[in-house]
């Protein structure tokens, strides 16, 4: 699908989208007291989670497919323009510190590249060629997943990304906020979270953006749970890159093992600060190198390593 070149056709297309609908009952919002506007906005936001709930079966199916491929070494690649692209970059950037993933495992691509994170890049969202070039630079494989993100579901960059990825044999997911979108139709897994018209007409950084953030949180977080990056609800693969995270690491080991501070410090010292390894040292009574070996043989899954160690 290419962008609509005729301004009149484009206007008609936008007017048909739920995310672009005008709400006459809010036409006087600028004259309301600030607290009333805040209440209106908060009430709007409160509806988003229910809209996501309607799509949980599709979201869950997509996550299982992503986890299967990432378990074979595949990557999760988010692609979008504007707000949608920024949300993808945000989710991708939070995976290394949270789950100790390599930066190349979860990737966020925004139309127009890094400058588009803070400013509008003219014409980038309308460029199919740009999406294809961005993906070609990654040398896609059949184990990779490409998630096209677009509130309208009509953004050429996102649609082209999904189509190009699918032709390369990669798994594809289309996340939009309008029903019957071209993006969802182009993808193997279409996820359409319909949040309705925005408080400010067409401002999809609001409810649509919140919905996209919630879904992306699920895609990455639950995939990482499926891949053994957590132990229960503990972030045992957290990367302790600052003092706050080092304190969190110690707390996670304590919650998982019940060990005292001295034993926790010894375990973390023996494992170079690796939380998952330290838990294994405490619970299985093994040394640091043995913990590392057991985890490697268990594909990084702590429960499996504990079973192998007889813990």
PEJO-V625942 format. One line per field, one symbol per residue. ss: DSSP state (H for helix, E for strand, L for the rest). phi: phi as a letter, one per 30 degrees, with the letter a starting at -180 (. if undefined). psi: psi as a letter, one per 30 degrees, with the letter a starting at -180 (. if undefined). Layout:
ss=???
phi=???
psi=???
//
This chain:
ss=LLLLLLHHHHHHHHHLLHHHLLLHHHLLHHHLLHHHHHHHHHHHHLLHHHHHHLLHHHHHHHHHHHHHHHLLLLLEEEEELHHHHHHHHHHHHLHHHHHLLLLLLEEEEELLLHHHHLLLLLLHHHLHHHHHHHHHLLLLLLLLEEEEELLLLLLHHHHHHHHHHHHLLLEEEEEELLLLLHHHHHLLEEEELLLLLLLLLLLLLLHHHHHHHHHHHHHHHHHHHHLLLLELLELLLLLLLLHHHHHHHHHHHHHHHLLLHHHHHHHHHHLLLLHHHHHHHHHHLLLHHHHHHHHHHLLLLHHHHHHHLLL
phi=.cddddeddddddddddedcdccddcdcedcddeddddddddddddddedddedcdeddddddedddedddcjdccbcbacheedddddddddddeddbhddeddbbcccejieeddbadceiddccddddddddddchebdddbccdbaedibdeedddddddddddiddbbccbbbdhddddddcdccbccdciddeceiddddddddddddddededddeddddidbbiccddcecdcbddddddedddddddciddedddddddddchiddeddddeddcicdedddddddddciicddddddddid
psi=kllkfjeeeeeeeeffkefgkkjffgfgefflleeeeeeeeeeeeffeeeeeefgeeeeeeeeeeeeeeffggllkjkkllbeeeeeeeeeeffeefeghlkffejkkkkkfaefffflkjkfeffjeeeeeeeeeffiklfflkkjkkkefggjeeeeeeeeeeefgglkkkjjlgklhleeeeflejkjjjjflklekjgigfceeeeeeeeeeeeeeeeeeefggfljbgkifgkjifleefeeeeeeeeeeffglleeeeeeeeefghgjeeeeeeeeefhlleeeeeeeeefgggjeeeeeeefg.
//
